[in-house]
Amino acid sequence: MAVKPPTDYSESSIRVLKGLEPVKQRPGMYTRTDNPLHILQEVLDNAADEALAGHGKKIRVTLHADGSVSIEDEGRGIPFGMHPEEKAPVIELVFTRLHAGGKFDKGQGGAYSFSGGLHGVGVSVTNALAKRLEVTSYREGQVARLVFSGGDVIEPLQVRKAVEGDRKSGTTVRAWPDAKYFDSPALPMAELVHLLRSKAVLMPGVNVTLTQEKTKDTQAWLYKGGLRDYLMQTLSADPVIPMFEGEGFADAAHETFAEGEGAQWCVAFTEDGQPMRESYVNLIPTSAGGTHESGLRDGLFTAVKSFIDLHSLLPKGVKLLPEDVFARASYVLSAKVLDPQFQGQVKERLNSRDAVRLVSSFVRPTLELWLNQHVDYGKKLAELAIKAAQTRQRAGQKVEKRKGSGVAVLPGKLTDCESRDLAQNEVFLVEGDSAGGSAKMGRDKESQAILPLRGKVLNTWEVERDRLFANTEIHDISVAIGVDPHRPNDQPDLSGLRYGKICILSDADVDGSHIQVLLLTLFFRHFPKLIESGHVYVARPPLFRVDAPARGKKPATKMYALDEGELTAILDKLRKDGLKEGAWSISRFKGLGEMNAEQLWETTLNPDTRRLLPVQLGNQDFLQTETLISKLMGKGEAGARRDLMELHGDSVELDI
């Protein structure tokens, strides 16, 4: 006896899903299933389409206490007569058939010239995913009512004559979303409010209200100032140039685009803050952007680029890209497209190719004219774009830390210590190879490491973090200490730190002080957490040595002075001890290299006798210190530096 295979694939295996079954089986193909907002947005879009077509000035949304939502408009009302071909009421077809709607007919006399609805899927999806849906249409002196459950008619169409108190025309849809289709049945209120407010912005003169039955709260939006007011209210930073706003729509004689197609826009450029960007097509929010945004980007770039070329503003070696002009742009863009092609039913992205040329062709000439009428603002905008281009190019030239075998290779000139105890370990950043040689010989090999530096270190105050490693000395410092460059608000990984104390060791003269300042600038700007956590120190080698002969019971001694003040104090003490004037000899160290290993250990390296100064911010906060160092180290701060020198010049001791 033949055994029937466990899976029999035959003609009867093919199942045809009818009506709204596909939506119920695969809701994610038709709508967002994280919450019910999108299925309600389908109804709201229909109400907005009526207002966009010039019918009605009010849209009301009510959140009922029982969890249902109703949306009322003052449009023409959905027709409820029999469809000539389908032999069913049109209002029923709209809510129960996929790809049935009034927005496919875009020709002369079509019900909707511009609409967000395209697929004819919208409200039928709302109906399929609702436990109950009631629709009432007011039209031509009559009121029609129809009730559905899960997409099926449960109360057939009833038509009555309009009475006093009924609206003359319009549609009311009340829906109870079915929680089983959604991750969360709760509506995201912030998103809903934003959606309603944006509809009011894009339709100046249309009153949009939201009422919550439970709290009896009502919010209303009516905008007459349009996109400009909306953008101003939403921006997180003030624009650096006046807002650029405009609109352009094709007329009947336009060669390429249909009458009425075009865009409205308002653009603001800010130096900081998070850019705010919103775009719409036929009032549908396109949160994922699309070709209309590409058109705005292209129009802005072309206009700014031609202005920069006209005024020869582009520095040598800088290549401008669209993203450079767009980097600091905030905007609201509202495009009108006759037959919009969206990506997916959720309509979050516009795919219509012609929309790039459509928006760009209106934005570019308008901005070009504006820039040439406001040259100062044009130059400011050019400056922003060029700055963005330079930042981008620097990032492209980013120099990575040199690595081998997956681990950062310690610099060859680092003489490391033997201990791995962070609390004991110290590294000395030593000025010059000769001093480095003395330090290597005089150090405690167990806990002290030496990294000699050649010459003056780069002034890194205005160097981008990504370009730091182009400098060999700075690359070596970063690798030796085991911490990557970071900013004050970063949370750098300090687990790789190799030394508990990082000590700057330079000559005691003016040049040595300069190197100290350059290294402190490096740590403050690019390794601030090391200063904050107390790992950075300045070693203080002596400037003078005093050799005193034996006096009384005291043997001949060598004493070291950090500066002139300490030298004077030592000499006063010797005089008190009874030494005749000039009985001592004073030698001045021209640099660390003149010290032998024993002297360097005794004066600067020995933890018991050295003077090590911890680097701290003191009473000033980070911003005050930053402002001060900026005046001292900034390339464009010559004026501020001069003022500072004039103010504090008398208190500075010069070593010439």
C-alpha positions in Angstrom: 0.0 0.0 0.0 1.4 3.4 -1.0 2.1 5.8 1.8 0.9 9.3 1.1 3.7 11.9 1.5 3.3 14.1 4.6 3.0 17.2 2.5 0.8 17.0 -0.6 1.4 19.9 -3.0 -1.3 20.1 -5.6 -3.8 22.5 -7.3 -5.9 22.5 -4.1 -2.9 23.7 -2.1 -3.1 27.2 -3.7 -5.2 29.4 -1.6 -6.5 32.8 -2.8 -6.9 35.4 0.0 -10.0 37.4 -0.6 -11.2 40.8 0.5 -9.2 42.1 3.5 -7.7 38.7 4.5 -4.2 39.6 3.2 -4.2 42.6 5.6 -5.2 40.5 8.6 -2.7 37.8 7.8 0.3 40.1 7.1 -0.5 43.5 8.6 3.1 44.5 8.6 3.0 44.6 4.7 0.4 47.4 4.8 1.0 49.4 7.9 3.3 50.0 11.0 2.4 47.5 13.7 4.2 49.0 16.7 1.1 51.0 17.5 -2.2 52.0 15.8 -1.2 55.6 14.9 -0.6 54.8 11.2 -4.0 53.2 10.5 -5.6 56.3 12.1 -3.3 58.5 10.0 -4.9 56.9 6.9 -8.2 58.4 7.9 -6.6 61.8 8.8 -4.8 61.9 5.5 -8.2 61.5 3.7 -9.6 64.4 5.8 -6.5 66.5 4.9 -6.8 65.6 1.2 -10.3 67.1 1.3 -9.0 70.3 2.8 -6.1 70.3 0.3 -8.6 70.1 -2.5 -10.3 73.2 -1.1 -13.2 71.6 0.8 -13.6 72.5 4.4 -11.7 74.5 7.0 -11.9 72.2 10.0 -10.6 68.8 11.0 -11.5 67.4 14.5 -9.8 64.4 16.2 -11.4 63.0 19.4 -9.8 60.4 21.6 -12.8 58.7 23.3 -12.8 57.2 26.8 -13.5 53.7 25.4 -10.2 53.7 23.4 -11.7 54.6 20.1 -10.7 57.5 17.9 -12.9 59.6 15.7 -11.9 62.0 12.9 -14.3 64.5 11.4 -13.8 66.7 8.3 -15.9 69.2 6.4 -15.2 67.7 3.0 -17.6 66.5 0.4 -18.5 63.4 2.2 -17.8 59.9 0.8 -20.3 59.0 -2.0 -22.8 56.3 -0.8 -24.7 55.6 -4.1 -24.3 52.3 -5.9 -21.1 51.8 -7.9 -22.1 51.3 -11.6 -19.8 48.3 -12.1 -19.4 46.7 -8.6 -23.1 46.9 -7.7 -22.3 47.8 -4.2 -22.5 51.1 -2.3 -19.3 53.2 -3.0 -18.8 53.9 0.7 -18.7 50.2 1.4 -16.1 49.5 -1.4 -13.8 52.3 -0.1 -13.7 50.5 3.3 -13.7 46.9 2.2 -11.8 46.6 -1.0 -8.0 47.0 -1.5 -7.1 49.3 -4.3 -10.5 51.0 -4.4 -10.5 54.8 -4.0 -11.1 58.2 -5.6 -7.4 59.1 -6.0 -6.4 57.1 -9.0 -8.2 59.5 -11.4 -5.7 62.3 -11.8 -7.0 63.6 -15.1 -9.2 66.6 -15.8 -12.2 66.5 -13.5 -10.6 64.0 -11.2 -11.8 64.2 -7.6 -8.3 64.8 -6.3 -5.6 66.6 -8.2 -3.1 66.3 -5.4 -3.4 63.7 -2.6 -1.4 61.5 -0.3 -3.6 58.6 -1.1 -2.2 56.6 -4.0 -2.6 52.9 -3.5 -6.3 52.9 -2.6 -5.3 50.7 0.3 -5.4 53.2 3.2 -8.7 53.2 5.1 -9.5 49.6 4.1 -6.4 48.6 6.2 -7.8 50.8 9.0 -11.1 48.9 8.7 -9.4 45.4 8.5 -7.4 46.0 11.7 -10.3 47.5 13.8 -12.6 45.6 16.1 -15.3 48.1 15.1 -15.4 51.0 12.7 -18.3 53.4 12.2 -18.4 55.7 9.2 -20.9 58.6 8.7 -21.1 60.6 5.4 -22.9 63.9 5.1 -23.6 64.7 1.5 -26.3 66.3 -0.7 -28.8 66.8 2.2 -28.5 63.1 3.3 -26.7 61.2 6.0 -25.4 57.7 5.4 -24.1 55.4 8.2 -22.3 52.1 7.9 -20.7 49.9 10.7 -17.9 47.3 10.3 -16.2 44.7 12.5 -12.9 43.3 11.4 -13.5 44.7 7.9 -16.9 43.0 7.6 -20.2 44.9 7.4 -22.2 44.3 10.6 -24.8 47.1 10.2 -25.7 47.6 6.6 -25.9 51.1 5.0 -28.6 53.3 6.3 -29.4 56.6 4.6 -31.6 59.3 6.1 -32.4 62.9 5.4 -30.3 65.5 7.1 -31.9 67.3 10.0 -31.1 70.5 11.8 -27.8 70.1 13.6 -26.3 67.8 11.0 -23.3 69.0 9.0 -23.9 70.1 5.4 -21.1 67.9 4.2 -18.2 65.9 5.5 -17.2 62.5 6.8 -16.8 61.1 10.4 -14.9 57.9 10.9 -14.8 56.4 14.4 -12.4 53.4 14.8 -11.6 50.9 17.6 -8.2 49.5 16.7 -7.8 45.8 17.4 -5.0 45.4 20.0 -4.0 41.9 18.8 -2.4 43.4 15.6 -0.2 45.9 17.5 2.9 45.7 19.8 1.2 48.3 21.9 -2.4 49.5 21.7 -1.5 52.9 23.2 -1.2 55.9 20.8 2.1 57.8 21.0 0.7 61.2 22.0 3.8 63.2 21.1 3.8 61.7 17.5 0.0 62.3 17.2 0.3 66.0 18.3 3.2 66.5 16.0 1.3 65.0 13.1 -1.8 67.2 13.7 0.3 70.4 14.2 2.2 69.7 11.0 -1.1 69.3 9.0 -2.2 72.8 10.3 1.2 74.3 9.4 0.9 72.9 5.9 -2.6 74.1 5.4 -2.7 77.7 6.6 -6.2 78.7 7.5 -7.4 75.1 8.4 -8.3 74.6 12.0 -7.1 71.3 13.5 -8.3 70.2 17.0 -7.5 67.3 19.3 -9.9 66.5 22.1 -9.4 63.9 24.9 -12.6 62.8 26.5 -11.1 61.5 29.7 -9.3 64.7 30.6 -11.6 67.0 28.7 -8.5 68.7 27.2 -8.6 70.3 23.8 -5.7 71.5 21.7 -6.2 73.5 18.6 -3.8 74.5 15.8 -4.4 77.3 13.3 -1.4 78.7 11.4 -1.4 81.8 9.2 2.4 82.3 9.1 3.0 78.9 7.6 6.4 77.2 7.5 8.5 80.1 8.8 6.7 80.4 12.1 6.7 76.6 12.5 10.5 76.3 11.8 11.2 79.2 14.2 9.3 77.6 17.0 11.0 74.2 16.5 14.7 75.2 16.0 17.1 74.4 18.8 19.5 77.2 17.9 19.2 80.7 16.4 19.8 80.9 12.6 23.0 82.7 11.6 21.4 84.1 8.5 17.8 85.2 7.9 15.6 82.3 6.9 15.4 81.5 3.3 11.8 80.7 2.4 10.0 80.5 -0.9 7.6 78.6 -3.1 7.3 77.7 -6.7 4.5 75.9 -8.6 4.2 75.0 -12.3 1.6 76.9 -14.3 -0.5 75.5 -17.1 2.2 76.5 -19.7 5.0 74.6 -17.9 6.8 72.2 -20.3 7.9 69.6 -17.9 5.5 69.5 -14.8 1.8 69.5 -14.4 -0.1 72.6 -13.3 0.1 73.0 -9.5 3.1 70.7 -9.0 6.0 72.3 -7.0 7.1 73.0 -3.5 7.1 75.4 -0.5 10.1 75.5 1.7 11.7 77.4 4.6 15.4 76.8 5.3 17.5 78.0 8.3 21.3 77.7 8.8 22.6 77.3 12.3 26.2 77.1 13.6 25.3 74.6 16.3 22.4 72.6 17.8 20.7 69.7 16.2 19.3 70.4 12.7 15.5 70.1 12.5 14.3 68.6 9.2 10.8 67.8 8.1 9.4 67.0 4.7 6.0 66.3 3.3 4.4 65.3 0.0 0.8 66.3 -0.5 0.7 66.8 3.3 2.0 63.2 4.0 5.0 63.3 6.4 7.9 61.6 4.8 10.1 60.9 7.8 12.6 58.9 5.7 13.0 61.7 3.2 13.2 60.9 -0.4 13.6 62.5 -3.8 12.0 65.8 -2.9 14.6 66.3 -0.2 17.3 65.4 -2.7 15.9 68.2 -4.9 16.1 70.7 -2.1 19.7 69.6 -1.4 20.6 69.9 -5.0 19.0 73.3 -5.4 20.7 74.7 -2.3 24.1 73.3 -3.3 24.0 74.5 -6.9 23.0 78.0 -5.8 25.6 78.3 -3.1 28.4 76.8 -5.3 27.7 79.3 -8.1 27.8 82.2 -5.5 31.1 80.9 -4.1 32.5 80.6 -7.7 31.3 84.0 -8.7 33.0 85.6 -5.7 36.1 83.3 -5.8 35.6 82.3 -2.1 36.8 78.7 -2.2 40.2 78.2 -0.6 42.8 76.2 -2.6 42.6 72.5 -2.1 39.0 72.5 -0.7 36.4 70.6 -2.7 32.8 71.4 -1.9 30.1 68.7 -1.9 26.3 69.0 -1.4 26.6 67.6 2.1 28.8 70.5 3.1 26.0 73.0 2.3 23.4 70.8 3.8 25.3 70.0 7.0 24.0 72.9 9.0 20.6 73.3 7.3 17.3 73.0 9.1 14.2 73.0 6.9 10.6 72.3 6.4 9.7 71.2 2.9 6.2 70.7 1.5 6.1 69.3 -2.0 3.0 68.9 -4.3 3.4 66.0 -6.7 0.6 64.9 -9.0 1.3 61.2 -8.9 3.6 60.5 -6.0 5.4 57.1 -5.9 6.1 56.2 -2.3 8.3 53.4 -0.9 5.8 51.0 0.7 2.3 51.6 2.0 3.6 53.5 5.1 4.7 56.3 2.7 7.7 57.3 4.8 9.9 57.9 1.7 9.1 59.5 -1.7 10.6 57.6 -4.7 9.3 59.8 -7.6 12.4 60.5 -9.7 11.0 63.7 -11.2 10.7 65.2 -7.7 14.4 65.9 -7.7 14.2 68.2 -10.7 10.8 69.5 -9.7 12.0 70.9 -6.3 15.6 71.8 -7.5 14.2 73.8 -10.4 12.3 76.1 -8.1 14.8 76.3 -5.2 18.0 77.0 -7.1 17.0 80.2 -9.0 15.2 81.7 -6.0 18.2 81.2 -3.7 20.7 82.4 -6.3 18.7 85.6 -6.6 18.5 86.0 -2.8 22.2 85.4 -2.3 23.2 88.0 -4.9 20.8 90.5 -3.3 22.3 89.8 0.2 26.0 89.3 -0.5 27.0 89.6 3.2 24.7 86.8 4.2 25.8 84.8 1.1 29.4 85.0 2.3 28.4 83.9 5.8 26.6 80.9 4.2 29.7 80.2 2.0 31.9 80.3 5.1 29.7 77.7 6.9 29.8 75.4 3.8 33.6 75.7 3.4 34.1 75.1 7.1 32.0 71.9 6.8 34.1 70.8 3.7 37.4 71.4 5.6 36.2 69.3 8.6 35.0 66.5 6.2 38.3 66.5 4.4 40.3 66.4 7.6 38.3 63.5 8.8 39.0 61.8 5.4 42.7 62.3 6.1 42.4 60.7 9.5 45.7 59.2 10.7 45.2 56.1 12.7 47.5 55.0 15.5 50.2 52.7 14.0 49.5 49.1 15.0 51.2 45.8 14.6 49.8 42.4 15.5 46.6 44.1 16.5 48.3 45.9 19.4 49.6 49.4 19.5 53.4 49.2 19.1 55.3 51.1 21.8 57.5 53.8 20.4 61.2 52.6 20.0 62.6 55.6 21.9 60.5 54.8 25.0 62.7 53.3 27.8 60.0 51.5 29.8 60.0 50.5 33.5 59.8 47.0 34.7 56.9 47.3 37.1 53.2 47.0 36.0 51.9 48.6 39.1 49.9 51.7 38.0 50.2 53.3 41.4 54.0 53.2 41.3 54.7 53.7 37.6 55.8 57.1 36.2 56.7 58.2 32.7 58.8 61.3 32.2 58.3 63.2 28.9 61.8 64.6 28.6 62.9 67.6 26.5 65.8 66.6 24.2 67.8 63.4 23.6 70.8 64.3 25.7 68.6 64.9 28.8 66.8 61.7 27.9 70.2 59.9 28.1 70.9 61.3 31.6 67.4 60.5 32.7 67.7 56.9 31.5 70.9 56.4 33.4 69.7 58.2 36.6 66.1 56.8 36.8 64.7 54.0 39.0 64.4 51.2 36.4 61.7 49.5 38.4 59.1 52.2 38.3 60.3 55.1 36.0 60.0 55.2 32.2 61.6 57.8 30.0 60.2 59.1 26.6 62.6 61.7 25.1 60.9 64.3 22.8 62.8 66.0 20.0 62.4 69.8 19.9 59.2 71.8 20.3 56.0 69.8 20.4 53.2 70.9 18.0 50.7 73.4 19.2 47.6 71.3 19.2 45.0 73.8 20.3 43.4 74.1 16.9 44.4 70.6 15.6 41.5 68.2 15.0 41.6 65.0 17.0 41.7 62.9 13.8 44.9 64.7 12.6 46.8 64.3 15.9 48.6 61.1 15.0 50.1 62.7 11.9 52.6 64.2 14.4 55.2 61.6 15.4 55.8 63.0 18.9 52.1 63.1 19.8 51.5 59.7 18.3 54.3 58.3 20.6 53.0 60.1 23.7 49.5 58.6 23.1 50.8 55.1 22.5 53.2 55.3 25.5 50.5 56.3 28.0 47.9 53.9 26.5 45.0 56.3 26.3 43.4 57.7 23.1 42.7 61.4 22.5 39.2 62.5 23.7 37.1 65.5 24.5 35.9 66.8 27.9 32.4 65.2 27.6 33.7 61.9 26.3 34.0 58.8 28.4 37.4 57.5 27.3 38.6 54.0 28.1 41.3 54.6 30.8 41.8 50.9 31.4 44.8 50.9 29.0 46.6 53.6 31.1 50.2 52.4 31.6 51.4 55.0 34.2 49.9 56.5 37.3 52.0 59.7 36.9 52.7 61.4 33.5 55.5 63.9 34.3 56.5 66.8 31.9 60.2 67.3 32.3 61.7 70.3 30.5 64.5 72.8 31.0 64.0 75.4 33.7 64.5 78.2 31.1 62.1 80.1 28.8 62.3 77.5 26.1 61.6 74.7 28.6 58.6 76.7 29.9 57.3 76.9 26.3 57.6 73.2 25.8 55.7 72.7 29.2 52.9 75.0 27.9 52.7 73.1 24.6 52.4 69.7 26.4 49.9 71.1 28.9 47.9 72.4 25.9 48.0 68.9 24.4 46.7 67.2 27.6 44.1 69.9 28.3 42.7 69.9 24.8 43.0 66.2 23.8 43.4 64.2 27.1 41.4 66.2 29.6 40.3 63.2 31.6 44.0 62.5 32.5 44.1 66.0 34.1 40.7 65.6 35.7 41.7 62.2 37.3 45.1 63.6 38.6 47.5 61.8 36.4 49.4 64.8 34.9 52.4 66.4 36.7 55.1 69.0 35.9 58.6 68.1 37.1 60.6 71.1 38.4 64.3 70.8 37.7 66.7 73.4 39.2 68.1 76.4 37.4 71.1 77.0 39.7 73.6 75.0 41.7 75.4 76.5 44.6 78.7 74.9 45.8 79.4 76.0 49.3 82.7 75.2 51.1 82.8 73.6 54.6 81.7 76.0 57.3 82.3 75.1 60.9 81.0 71.6 61.5 79.1 71.6 58.2 80.8 69.9 55.3 81.0 71.2 51.8 77.5 71.1 50.2 75.8 71.3 46.9 72.4 73.1 46.9 70.0 73.6 44.1 67.7 76.5 43.4 64.6 76.4 41.1 64.8 80.1 40.3 66.3 83.5 41.3 64.1 83.8 44.4 65.3 80.5 45.8 68.9 81.4 44.9 68.7 84.6 47.0 67.3 82.7 49.9 70.2 80.1 49.8 72.8 82.9 49.7 71.2 84.7 52.6 71.3 81.5 54.7 75.0 81.0 53.8 75.8 84.5 54.9 74.0 83.8 58.2 76.1 80.7 58.6 79.2 83.1 58.6 80.5 82.5 55.0 82.2 85.4 53.5 80.7 87.0 50.4 81.9 85.1 47.3 83.1 82.1 49.2 80.6 80.0 47.3 80.4 79.3 43.6 77.2 79.6 41.6 76.6 77.6 38.3 73.6 77.9 36.1 72.3 75.0 34.2 71.7 75.8 30.6 69.6 72.7 30.3 68.9 69.3 31.6 71.5 67.9 29.3 74.2 69.6 31.4 73.2 67.5 34.4 74.8 64.2 34.9 72.7 61.2 35.8 73.4 61.5 39.5 72.4 65.2 39.6 69.2 64.6 37.6 68.2 61.8 40.0 68.9 63.8 43.1 67.1 67.0 42.0 64.3 65.8 39.7 63.6 62.1 39.7 64.1 60.9 43.3 60.6 60.9 44.9 62.1 61.8 48.2 63.9 65.0 47.1 62.2 66.1 43.8 59.5 68.7 43.4 56.6 67.5 41.3 53.7 69.8 40.7 50.3 68.2 40.1 48.4 69.8 37.2 44.9 71.0 38.3 42.3 73.5 37.2 42.4 75.3 40.5 39.5 77.5 41.4 38.5 78.0 37.7 36.1 75.8 35.9 36.9 74.1 32.6 35.3 76.8 30.5 37.3 79.6 32.1 40.5 77.7 31.7 39.6 76.9 28.1 39.0 80.6 27.4 42.3 81.6 28.9 44.3 79.0 27.0 42.5 79.9 23.8 43.8 83.5 24.3 47.3 82.2 24.8 47.5 79.4 22.2 44.9 80.4 19.6 46.2 81.4 16.2 43.7 84.1 15.6 43.9 85.5 19.1 46.8 88.0 18.7 44.7 90.9 19.9 43.4 89.1 23.0 47.0 87.9 23.8 48.3 91.5 23.5 45.6 92.7 25.9 46.5 89.9 28.3 50.2 90.8 28.2 49.4 94.5 28.8 47.2 93.7 31.7 49.5 91.2 33.5 52.9 92.2 32.0 54.2 93.8 35.2 53.7 90.6 37.2 55.8 88.4 34.8 59.5 87.6 35.6 61.4 87.6 32.3 64.4 85.2 31.9 66.3 86.8 29.0 
